[in-house]
């Protein structure tokens, strides 16, 4: 499983060769809910959701069009029937690619192989 998410209609950075870390940090703050939904796809099998997404680091390539960023977040497990309400801190490295034509950024999460069901 590898998830992708595109945020459109953005004000992309003016200078591609300039460091994007401040712009990316503001982007993550403005789109916290969307980022939480995107990251929650990785934890849906465990019955958890993601909250409080924040960027903790970034790196970009020399062309300034793509790079990676590390985000930290809370993984929240809640089940009223089992009386579970637990929060764990986690982090994940996401790849990004800017699309100037669409004024968009595409985020790509890590590849997590899915295990097939065991045979009986």
Secondary structure by P-SEA (a helix, b strand, c coil): cbbbbbbccccccccccccaaaaaaaaaaaaaaaaaaaaacccccccbbbccccccccccccccccbbbbbbbbbbbbbcccbbbbbbbbbbbbbbbbbccccbbbbbccbbbbbccccc
